[in-house]
Amino acid sequence: MSKKVVIDLEELERFLDYLNDKVFDGYKRETTRAVKDFLEDLKKRNRLSTDKHNSRY
C-alpha cells in the first residue's frame, strides 16, 4: 500500500541543500546537478498536477 507524502518545495530544497553540503567534495558537482535535476522534475510534475486539477473545473 502506497502512502502520499506532502512536503513544501522550499523545505525540501533546504533539506537537499543541507544534504548536498554533507557530501564529500569529490562528489559535490554530481550531487549538485542531481539535486537541481530532481527539483526541476518535481516542480514540472507539480505544475502538471496543478494544471490537471485546474482543468477539471
PDB file of N, CA, C, O and CB in Angstrom:
ATOM      1  N   MET A   1       0.853  -1.173   0.000  1.00  0.00           N
ATOM      2  CA  MET A   1       0.000   0.000   0.000  1.00  0.00           C
ATOM      3  C   MET A   1       0.899   1.236   0.000  1.00  0.00           C
ATOM      4  O   MET A   1       1.763   1.390   0.864  1.00  0.00           O
ATOM      5  CB  MET A   1      -0.971  -0.002   1.229  1.00  0.00           C
ATOM      6  N   SER A   2       0.686   2.104  -0.971  1.00  0.00           N
ATOM      7  CA  SER A   2       1.489   3.323  -1.028  1.00  0.00           C
ATOM      8  C   SER A   2       0.810   4.438  -0.246  1.00  0.00           C
ATOM      9  O   SER A   2      -0.413   4.480  -0.111  1.00  0.00           O
ATOM     10  CB  SER A   2       1.719   3.756  -2.487  1.00  0.00           C
ATOM     11  N   LYS A   3       1.636   5.334   0.259  1.00  0.00           N
ATOM     12  CA  LYS A   3       1.133   6.470   1.030  1.00  0.00           C
ATOM     13  C   LYS A   3       1.561   7.751   0.343  1.00  0.00           C
ATOM     14  O   LYS A   3       2.653   7.825  -0.221  1.00  0.00           O
ATOM     15  CB  LYS A   3       1.646   6.432   2.497  1.00  0.00           C
ATOM     16  N   LYS A   4       0.711   8.749   0.387  1.00  0.00           N
ATOM     17  CA  LYS A   4       1.017  10.042  -0.206  1.00  0.00           C
ATOM     18  C   LYS A   4       1.684  10.923   0.841  1.00  0.00           C
ATOM     19  O   LYS A   4       1.206  11.036   1.970  1.00  0.00           O
ATOM     20  CB  LYS A   4      -0.263  10.717  -0.764  1.00  0.00           C
ATOM     21  N   VAL A   5       2.790  11.545   0.455  1.00  0.00           N
ATOM     22  CA  VAL A   5       3.519  12.446   1.340  1.00  0.00           C
ATOM     23  C   VAL A   5       3.466  13.840   0.730  1.00  0.00           C
ATOM     24  O   VAL A   5       3.749  14.021  -0.455  1.00  0.00           O
ATOM     25  CB  VAL A   5       5.001  11.972   1.551  1.00  0.00           C
ATOM     26  N   VAL A   6       3.102  14.815   1.543  1.00  0.00           N
ATOM     27  CA  VAL A   6       3.046  16.201   1.081  1.00  0.00           C
ATOM     28  C   VAL A   6       4.132  16.976   1.809  1.00  0.00           C
ATOM     29  O   VAL A   6       4.225  16.937   3.036  1.00  0.00           O
ATOM     30  CB  VAL A   6       1.631  16.837   1.326  1.00  0.00           C
ATOM     31  N   ILE A   7       4.965  17.690   1.025  1.00  0.00           N
ATOM     32  CA  ILE A   7       6.044  18.470   1.625  1.00  0.00           C
ATOM     33  C   ILE A   7       6.177  19.779   0.853  1.00  0.00           C
ATOM     34  O   ILE A   7       6.025  19.810  -0.368  1.00  0.00           O
ATOM     35  CB  ILE A   7       7.392  17.673   1.620  1.00  0.00           C
ATOM     36  N   ASP A   8       6.453  20.823   1.553  1.00  0.00           N
ATOM     37  CA  ASP A   8       6.672  22.135   0.955  1.00  0.00           C
ATOM     38  C   ASP A   8       7.946  22.082   0.114  1.00  0.00           C
ATOM     39  O   ASP A   8       8.973  21.588   0.580  1.00  0.00           O
ATOM     40  CB  ASP A   8       6.769  23.247   2.051  1.00  0.00           C
ATOM     41  N   LEU A   9       7.889  22.584  -1.118  1.00  0.00           N
ATOM     42  CA  LEU A   9       9.056  22.525  -2.002  1.00  0.00           C
ATOM     43  C   LEU A   9      10.248  23.283  -1.442  1.00  0.00           C
ATOM     44  O   LEU A   9      11.386  22.843  -1.608  1.00  0.00           O
ATOM     45  CB  LEU A   9       8.702  23.077  -3.363  1.00  0.00           C
ATOM     46  N   GLU A  10      10.016  24.407  -0.787  1.00  0.00           N
ATOM     47  CA  GLU A  10      11.132  25.159  -0.201  1.00  0.00           C
ATOM     48  C   GLU A  10      11.779  24.374   0.932  1.00  0.00           C
ATOM     49  O   GLU A  10      13.001  24.388   1.080  1.00  0.00           O
ATOM     50  CB  GLU A  10      10.651  26.526   0.313  1.00  0.00           C
ATOM     51  N   GLU A  11      10.972  23.694   1.726  1.00  0.00           N
ATOM     52  CA  GLU A  11      11.512  22.873   2.810  1.00  0.00           C
ATOM     53  C   GLU A  11      12.330  21.720   2.243  1.00  0.00           C
ATOM     54  O   GLU A  11      13.404  21.405   2.755  1.00  0.00           O
ATOM     55  CB  GLU A  11      10.377  22.335   3.705  1.00  0.00           C
ATOM     56  N   LEU A  12      11.827  21.095   1.192  1.00  0.00           N
ATOM     57  CA  LEU A  12      12.560  20.013   0.545  1.00  0.00           C
ATOM     58  C   LEU A  12      13.869  20.527  -0.044  1.00  0.00           C
ATOM     59  O   LEU A  12      14.906  19.875   0.076  1.00  0.00           O
ATOM     60  CB  LEU A  12      11.703  19.362  -0.550  1.00  0.00           C
ATOM     61  N   GLU A  13      13.821  21.684  -0.672  1.00  0.00           N
ATOM     62  CA  GLU A  13      15.029  22.265  -1.255  1.00  0.00           C
ATOM     63  C   GLU A  13      16.070  22.558  -0.177  1.00  0.00           C
ATOM     64  O   GLU A  13      17.257  22.304  -0.382  1.00  0.00           O
ATOM     65  CB  GLU A  13      14.687  23.549  -2.024  1.00  0.00           C
ATOM     66  N   ARG A  14      15.643  23.088   0.964  1.00  0.00           N
ATOM     67  CA  ARG A  14      16.580  23.350   2.073  1.00  0.00           C
ATOM     68  C   ARG A  14      17.202  22.047   2.565  1.00  0.00           C
ATOM     69  O   ARG A  14      18.403  21.990   2.828  1.00  0.00           O
ATOM     70  CB  ARG A  14      15.860  24.069   3.243  1.00  0.00           C
ATOM     71  N   PHE A  15      16.385  21.000   2.689  1.00  0.00           N
ATOM     72  CA  PHE A  15      16.899  19.713   3.141  1.00  0.00           C
ATOM     73  C   PHE A  15      17.916  19.156   2.146  1.00  0.00           C
ATOM     74  O   PHE A  15      18.977  18.671   2.539  1.00  0.00           O
ATOM     75  CB  PHE A  15      15.749  18.717   3.341  1.00  0.00           C
ATOM     76  N   LEU A  16      17.585  19.227   0.859  1.00  0.00           N
ATOM     77  CA  LEU A  16      18.507  18.703  -0.143  1.00  0.00           C
ATOM     78  C   LEU A  16      19.790  19.523  -0.208  1.00  0.00           C
ATOM     79  O   LEU A  16      20.864  18.968  -0.439  1.00  0.00           O
ATOM     80  CB  LEU A  16      17.837  18.676  -1.511  1.00  0.00           C
ATOM     81  N   ASP A  17      19.698  20.820  -0.009  1.00  0.00           N
ATOM     82  CA  ASP A  17      20.906  21.652   0.062  1.00  0.00           C
ATOM     83  C   ASP A  17      21.756  21.260   1.267  1.00  0.00           C
ATOM     84  O   ASP A  17      22.980  21.171   1.169  1.00  0.00           O
ATOM     85  CB  ASP A  17      20.532  23.149   0.140  1.00  0.00           C
ATOM     86  N   TYR A  18      21.102  21.027   2.398  1.00  0.00           N
ATOM     87  CA  TYR A  18      21.810  20.585   3.603  1.00  0.00           C
ATOM     88  C   TYR A  18      22.512  19.254   3.331  1.00  0.00           C
ATOM     89  O   TYR A  18      23.682  19.075   3.668  1.00  0.00           O
ATOM     90  CB  TYR A  18      20.827  20.449   4.803  1.00  0.00           C
ATOM     91  N   LEU A  19      21.785  18.338   2.723  1.00  0.00           N
ATOM     92  CA  LEU A  19      22.346  17.031   2.415  1.00  0.00           C
ATOM     93  C   LEU A  19      23.519  17.168   1.446  1.00  0.00           C
ATOM     94  O   LEU A  19      24.544  16.504   1.599  1.00  0.00           O
ATOM     95  CB  LEU A  19      21.270  16.109   1.826  1.00  0.00           C
ATOM     96  N   ASN A  20      23.358  18.021   0.467  1.00  0.00           N
ATOM     97  CA  ASN A  20      24.416  18.261  -0.509  1.00  0.00           C
ATOM     98  C   ASN A  20      25.677  18.786   0.170  1.00  0.00           C
ATOM     99  O   ASN A  20      26.786  18.412  -0.213  1.00  0.00           O
ATOM    100  CB  ASN A  20      23.941  19.248  -1.578  1.00  0.00           C
ATOM    101  N   ASP A  21      25.521  19.643   1.169  1.00  0.00           N
ATOM    102  CA  ASP A  21      26.670  20.185   1.892  1.00  0.00           C
ATOM    103  C   ASP A  21      27.432  19.104   2.653  1.00  0.00           C
ATOM    104  O   ASP A  21      28.618  19.265   2.941  1.00  0.00           O
ATOM    105  CB  ASP A  21      26.215  21.267   2.858  1.00  0.00           C
ATOM    106  N   LYS A  22      26.764  18.016   2.974  1.00  0.00           N
ATOM    107  CA  LYS A  22      27.397  16.943   3.729  1.00  0.00           C
ATOM    108  C   LYS A  22      28.143  15.944   2.845  1.00  0.00           C
ATOM    109  O   LYS A  22      28.885  15.100   3.347  1.00  0.00           O
ATOM    110  CB  LYS A  22      26.361  16.220   4.537  1.00  0.00           C
ATOM    111  N   VAL A  23      27.948  16.040   1.545  1.00  0.00           N
ATOM    112  CA  VAL A  23      28.548  15.085   0.618  1.00  0.00           C
ATOM    113  C   VAL A  23      30.034  15.411   0.424  1.00  0.00           C
ATOM    114  O   VAL A  23      30.420  16.578   0.350  1.00  0.00           O
ATOM    115  CB  VAL A  23      27.800  15.101  -0.746  1.00  0.00           C
ATOM    116  N   PHE A  24      30.832  14.393   0.344  1.00  0.00           N
ATOM    117  CA  PHE A  24      32.265  14.539   0.100  1.00  0.00           C
ATOM    118  C   PHE A  24      32.496  15.402  -1.137  1.00  0.00           C
ATOM    119  O   PHE A  24      31.820  15.238  -2.153  1.00  0.00           O
ATOM    120  CB  PHE A  24      32.938  13.155  -0.070  1.00  0.00           C
ATOM    121  N   ASP A  25      33.460  16.325  -1.045  1.00  0.00           N
ATOM    122  CA  ASP A  25      33.704  17.304  -2.111  1.00  0.00           C
ATOM    123  C   ASP A  25      33.939  16.668  -3.487  1.00  0.00           C
ATOM    124  O   ASP A  25      33.609  17.271  -4.508  1.00  0.00           O
ATOM    125  CB  ASP A  25      34.895  18.153  -1.748  1.00  0.00           C
ATOM    126  N   GLY A  26      34.494  15.483  -3.521  1.00  0.00           N
ATOM    127  CA  GLY A  26      34.735  14.811  -4.801  1.00  0.00           C
ATOM    128  C   GLY A  26      33.461  14.515  -5.565  1.00  0.00           C
ATOM    129  O   GLY A  26      33.477  14.397  -6.791  1.00  0.00           O
ATOM    130  N   TYR A  27      32.351  14.393  -4.842  1.00  0.00           N
ATOM    131  CA  TYR A  27      31.075  14.088  -5.470  1.00  0.00           C
ATOM    132  C   TYR A  27      30.153  15.301  -5.526  1.00  0.00           C
ATOM    133  O   TYR A  27      29.007  15.193  -5.963  1.00  0.00           O
ATOM    134  CB  TYR A  27      30.395  12.963  -4.730  1.00  0.00           C
ATOM    135  N   LYS A  28      30.641  16.436  -5.091  1.00  0.00           N
ATOM    136  CA  LYS A  28      29.798  17.628  -4.955  1.00  0.00           C
ATOM    137  C   LYS A  28      29.160  18.054  -6.282  1.00  0.00           C
ATOM    138  O   LYS A  28      27.965  18.346  -6.322  1.00  0.00           O
ATOM    139  CB  LYS A  28      30.620  18.777  -4.393  1.00  0.00           C
ATOM    140  N   ARG A  29      29.922  18.091  -7.343  1.00  0.00           N
ATOM    141  CA  ARG A  29      29.380  18.548  -8.625  1.00  0.00           C
ATOM    142  C   ARG A  29      28.239  17.641  -9.098  1.00  0.00           C
ATOM    143  O   ARG A  29      27.183  18.128  -9.502  1.00  0.00           O
ATOM    144  CB  ARG A  29      30.492  18.593  -9.689  1.00  0.00           C
ATOM    145  N   GLU A  30      28.454  16.326  -9.045  1.00  0.00           N
ATOM    146  CA  GLU A  30      27.417  15.392  -9.478  1.00  0.00           C
ATOM    147  C   GLU A  30      26.186  15.474  -8.584  1.00  0.00           C
ATOM    148  O   GLU A  30      25.052  15.406  -9.059  1.00  0.00           O
ATOM    149  CB  GLU A  30      27.960  13.965  -9.488  1.00  0.00           C
ATOM    150  N   THR A  31      26.422  15.618  -7.302  1.00  0.00           N
ATOM    151  CA  THR A  31      25.309  15.705  -6.358  1.00  0.00           C
ATOM    152  C   THR A  31      24.520  16.987  -6.574  1.00  0.00           C
ATOM    153  O   THR A  31      23.289  16.969  -6.550  1.00  0.00           O
ATOM    154  CB  THR A  31      25.820  15.635  -4.914  1.00  0.00           C
ATOM    155  N   THR A  32      25.213  18.092  -6.782  1.00  0.00           N
ATOM    156  CA  THR A  32      24.541  19.367  -7.028  1.00  0.00           C
ATOM    157  C   THR A  32      23.666  19.262  -8.271  1.00  0.00           C
ATOM    158  O   THR A  32      22.520  19.712  -8.263  1.00  0.00           O
ATOM    159  CB  THR A  32      25.570  20.510  -7.187  1.00  0.00           C
ATOM    160  N   ARG A  33      24.192  18.678  -9.327  1.00  0.00           N
ATOM    161  CA  ARG A  33      23.420  18.525 -10.569  1.00  0.00           C
ATOM    162  C   ARG A  33      22.211  17.617 -10.334  1.00  0.00           C
ATOM    163  O   ARG A  33      21.114  17.905 -10.813  1.00  0.00           O
ATOM    164  CB  ARG A  33      24.313  17.949 -11.702  1.00  0.00           C
ATOM    165  N   ALA A  34      22.410  16.531  -9.603  1.00  0.00           N
ATOM    166  CA  ALA A  34      21.307  15.610  -9.329  1.00  0.00           C
ATOM    167  C   ALA A  34      20.213  16.291  -8.511  1.00  0.00           C
ATOM    168  O   ALA A  34      19.027  16.083  -8.770  1.00  0.00           O
ATOM    169  CB  ALA A  34      21.820  14.369  -8.590  1.00  0.00           C
ATOM    170  N   VAL A  35      20.598  17.096  -7.534  1.00  0.00           N
ATOM    171  CA  VAL A  35      19.620  17.820  -6.711  1.00  0.00           C
ATOM    172  C   VAL A  35      18.849  18.808  -7.576  1.00  0.00           C
ATOM    173  O   VAL A  35      17.625  18.894  -7.472  1.00  0.00           O
ATOM    174  CB  VAL A  35      20.321  18.558  -5.539  1.00  0.00           C
ATOM    175  N   LYS A  36      19.543  19.550  -8.422  1.00  0.00           N
ATOM    176  CA  LYS A  36      18.873  20.519  -9.297  1.00  0.00           C
ATOM    177  C   LYS A  36      17.922  19.819 -10.265  1.00  0.00           C
ATOM    178  O   LYS A  36      16.795  20.269 -10.472  1.00  0.00           O
ATOM    179  CB  LYS A  36      19.912  21.342 -10.081  1.00  0.00           C
ATOM    180  N   ASP A  37      18.381  18.716 -10.856  1.00  0.00           N
ATOM    181  CA  ASP A  37      17.522  17.963 -11.772  1.00  0.00           C
ATOM    182  C   ASP A  37      16.282  17.441 -11.058  1.00  0.00           C
ATOM    183  O   ASP A  37      15.175  17.510 -11.590  1.00  0.00           O
ATOM    184  CB  ASP A  37      18.296  16.798 -12.394  1.00  0.00           C
ATOM    185  N   PHE A  38      16.475  16.920  -9.854  1.00  0.00           N
ATOM    186  CA  PHE A  38      15.353  16.402  -9.076  1.00  0.00           C
ATOM    187  C   PHE A  38      14.341  17.504  -8.787  1.00  0.00           C
ATOM    188  O   PHE A  38      13.139  17.299  -8.955  1.00  0.00           O
ATOM    189  CB  PHE A  38      15.850  15.781  -7.763  1.00  0.00           C
ATOM    190  N   LEU A  39      14.811  18.665  -8.357  1.00  0.00           N
ATOM    191  CA  LEU A  39      13.908  19.775  -8.038  1.00  0.00           C
ATOM    192  C   LEU A  39      13.178  20.280  -9.282  1.00  0.00           C
ATOM    193  O   LEU A  39      11.989  20.593  -9.219  1.00  0.00           O
ATOM    194  CB  LEU A  39      14.689  20.923  -7.392  1.00  0.00           C
ATOM    195  N   GLU A  40      13.881  20.360 -10.407  1.00  0.00           N
ATOM    196  CA  GLU A  40      13.235  20.785 -11.648  1.00  0.00           C
ATOM    197  C   GLU A  40      12.144  19.801 -12.041  1.00  0.00           C
ATOM    198  O   GLU A  40      11.045  20.206 -12.418  1.00  0.00           O
ATOM    199  CB  GLU A  40      14.266  20.917 -12.782  1.00  0.00           C
ATOM    200  N   ASP A  41      12.443  18.510 -11.954  1.00  0.00           N
ATOM    201  CA  ASP A  41      11.457  17.486 -12.290  1.00  0.00           C
ATOM    202  C   ASP A  41      10.262  17.550 -11.347  1.00  0.00           C
ATOM    203  O   ASP A  41       9.116  17.432 -11.781  1.00  0.00           O
ATOM    204  CB  ASP A  41      12.094  16.093 -12.240  1.00  0.00           C
ATOM    205  N   LEU A  42      10.529  17.735 -10.071  1.00  0.00           N
ATOM    206  CA  LEU A  42       9.458  17.821  -9.081  1.00  0.00           C
ATOM    207  C   LEU A  42       8.565  19.027  -9.353  1.00  0.00           C
ATOM    208  O   LEU A  42       7.342  18.927  -9.260  1.00  0.00           O
ATOM    209  CB  LEU A  42      10.042  17.902  -7.664  1.00  0.00           C
ATOM    210  N   LYS A  43       9.164  20.155  -9.685  1.00  0.00           N
ATOM    211  CA  LYS A  43       8.385  21.357  -9.990  1.00  0.00           C
ATOM    212  C   LYS A  43       7.547  21.156 -11.249  1.00  0.00           C
ATOM    213  O   LYS A  43       6.395  21.587 -11.299  1.00  0.00           O
ATOM    214  CB  LYS A  43       9.314  22.571 -10.162  1.00  0.00           C
ATOM    215  N   LYS A  44       8.119  20.498 -12.278  1.00  0.00           N
ATOM    216  CA  LYS A  44       7.364  20.223 -13.503  1.00  0.00           C
ATOM    217  C   LYS A  44       6.174  19.322 -13.204  1.00  0.00           C
ATOM    218  O   LYS A  44       5.060  19.584 -13.657  1.00  0.00           O
ATOM    219  CB  LYS A  44       8.270  19.573 -14.566  1.00  0.00           C
ATOM    220  N   ARG A  45       6.413  18.262 -12.441  1.00  0.00           N
ATOM    221  CA  ARG A  45       5.316  17.352 -12.100  1.00  0.00           C
ATOM    222  C   ARG A  45       4.266  18.067 -11.280  1.00  0.00           C
ATOM    223  O   ARG A  45       3.074  17.808 -11.446  1.00  0.00           O
ATOM    224  CB  ARG A  45       5.837  16.134 -11.336  1.00  0.00           C
ATOM    225  N   ASN A  46       4.680  18.960 -10.399  1.00  0.00           N
ATOM    226  CA  ASN A  46       3.741  19.716  -9.580  1.00  0.00           C
ATOM    227  C   ASN A  46       2.892  20.626 -10.466  1.00  0.00           C
ATOM    228  O   ASN A  46       1.684  20.741 -10.259  1.00  0.00           O
ATOM    229  CB  ASN A  46       4.492  20.544  -8.512  1.00  0.00           C
ATOM    230  N   ARG A  47       3.516  21.271 -11.447  1.00  0.00           N
ATOM    231  CA  ARG A  47       2.765  22.133 -12.369  1.00  0.00           C
ATOM    232  C   ARG A  47       1.781  21.311 -13.183  1.00  0.00           C
ATOM    233  O   ARG A  47       0.635  21.721 -13.370  1.00  0.00           O
ATOM    234  CB  ARG A  47       3.721  22.894 -13.308  1.00  0.00           C
ATOM    235  N   LEU A  48       2.217  20.148 -13.670  1.00  0.00           N
ATOM    236  CA  LEU A  48       1.325  19.295 -14.445  1.00  0.00           C
ATOM    237  C   LEU A  48       0.154  18.836 -13.597  1.00  0.00           C
ATOM    238  O   LEU A  48      -0.988  18.819 -14.056  1.00  0.00           O
ATOM    239  CB  LEU A  48       2.081  18.088 -15.000  1.00  0.00           C
ATOM    240  N   SER A  49       0.442  18.468 -12.367  1.00  0.00           N
ATOM    241  CA  SER A  49      -0.615  18.032 -11.455  1.00  0.00           C
ATOM    242  C   SER A  49      -1.588  19.168 -11.195  1.00  0.00           C
ATOM    243  O   SER A  49      -2.800  18.952 -11.171  1.00  0.00           O
ATOM    244  CB  SER A  49      -0.018  17.527 -10.130  1.00  0.00           C
ATOM    245  N   THR A  50      -1.077  20.368 -11.003  1.00  0.00           N
ATOM    246  CA  THR A  50      -1.921  21.536 -10.761  1.00  0.00           C
ATOM    247  C   THR A  50      -2.754  21.842 -11.998  1.00  0.00           C
ATOM    248  O   THR A  50      -3.940  22.152 -11.884  1.00  0.00           O
ATOM    249  CB  THR A  50      -1.064  22.760 -10.373  1.00  0.00           C
ATOM    250  N   ASP A  51      -2.144  21.759 -13.180  1.00  0.00           N
ATOM    251  CA  ASP A  51      -2.871  22.012 -14.424  1.00  0.00           C
ATOM    252  C   ASP A  51      -3.997  21.007 -14.613  1.00  0.00           C
ATOM    253  O   ASP A  51      -5.104  21.382 -15.001  1.00  0.00           O
ATOM    254  CB  ASP A  51      -1.919  21.962 -15.619  1.00  0.00           C
ATOM    255  N   LYS A  52      -3.725  19.734 -14.343  1.00  0.00           N
ATOM    256  CA  LYS A  52      -4.763  18.708 -14.471  1.00  0.00           C
ATOM    257  C   LYS A  52      -5.893  18.981 -13.497  1.00  0.00           C
ATOM    258  O   LYS A  52      -7.067  18.848 -13.840  1.00  0.00           O
ATOM    259  CB  LYS A  52      -4.180  17.304 -14.229  1.00  0.00           C
ATOM    260  N   HIS A  53      -5.531  19.363 -12.278  1.00  0.00           N
ATOM    261  CA  HIS A  53      -6.544  19.646 -11.257  1.00  0.00           C
ATOM    262  C   HIS A  53      -7.395  20.839 -11.677  1.00  0.00           C
ATOM    263  O   HIS A  53      -8.617  20.805 -11.531  1.00  0.00           O
ATOM    264  CB  HIS A  53      -5.879  19.917  -9.885  1.00  0.00           C
ATOM    265  N   ASN A  54      -6.777  21.881 -12.191  1.00  0.00           N
ATOM    266  CA  ASN A  54      -7.500  23.085 -12.604  1.00  0.00           C
ATOM    267  C   ASN A  54      -8.370  22.836 -13.826  1.00  0.00           C
ATOM    268  O   ASN A  54      -9.404  23.487 -13.979  1.00  0.00           O
ATOM    269  CB  ASN A  54      -6.522  24.209 -12.895  1.00  0.00           C
ATOM    270  N   SER A  55      -7.986  21.918 -14.696  1.00  0.00           N
ATOM    271  CA  SER A  55      -8.753  21.678 -15.913  1.00  0.00           C
ATOM    272  C   SER A  55     -10.059  20.937 -15.628  1.00  0.00           C
ATOM    273  O   SER A  55     -10.940  20.889 -16.487  1.00  0.00           O
ATOM    274  CB  SER A  55      -7.918  20.887 -16.907  1.00  0.00           C
ATOM    275  N   ARG A  56     -10.192  20.375 -14.463  1.00  0.00           N
ATOM    276  CA  ARG A  56     -11.427  19.672 -14.103  1.00  0.00           C
ATOM    277  C   ARG A  56     -12.566  20.634 -13.849  1.00  0.00           C
ATOM    278  O   ARG A  56     -13.732  20.248 -13.934  1.00  0.00           O
ATOM    279  CB  ARG A  56     -11.207  18.809 -12.877  1.00  0.00           C
ATOM    280  N   TYR A  57     -12.251  21.876 -13.539  1.00  0.00           N
ATOM    281  CA  TYR A  57     -13.297  22.830 -13.150  1.00  0.00           C
ATOM    282  C   TYR A  57     -13.557  23.826 -14.192  1.00  0.00           C
ATOM    283  O   TYR A  57     -14.409  24.697 -14.016  1.00  0.00           O
ATOM    284  CB  TYR A  57     -12.946  23.529 -11.903  1.00  0.00           C
TER     285      TYR A  57
END
